[in-house]
Amino acid sequence: MFGPAPTLAQATRAVLAFGSLQDCCMQFPEAPHDELRSRSVEAALAALEM
């Protein structure tokens, strides 16, 4: 995500972003797939500050 030598801040944001994608799928299994994907990716990008 942030290259071969990310800072600790960058690495923790990446872990949070990817882990949160999985968490959203498990937390909201009945949500409409396309909307859940869109909202989850938006949240992950916000965690990455992108």
N, C-alpha and C positions, 0 to 999 in steps of 0.2 A: 504494500500500500504506500509506504513512505520511503522506499528505497532500501538499500542493503544495511544501512546503519541508522535506524530511526531513533529518535530521542525516546526517553521513557514516556513522556507525555503522548507522543505519537503512537507508540506501541500500545499503551493502555487504551487510547481512543479506538484503535483498530479492534482490539479484543472486545471492548464494549459494543462496538457497532456490529460485529459479526455474531456475537453471543445474543444480542438483542433481536436480531433477525429470527433466530431459532426460537427464542422466548415468545415472540409475538405469534408465531405459528402454533405453538403449544397452548398459549393463553387464550387465543381467539379462534378455535378450530371451526366454529360455525360462521365466521365472518365471510362475506363474499371474497373469493380468492383474489380477484383483480384489485379490489379496493384495499384489502389487507396487504398485498404485495406493495402497492403504491405507497401506502402510509408507512409501512415498515421501512422501505427504502428511504423515504424522506427522513424518518427518524434516525436511521443509521448515518445518512449523510450529515445530518445536523451534529451527531456525536463526533463525526470526523472533522467538523468545521469546514465542510466543502459546500 
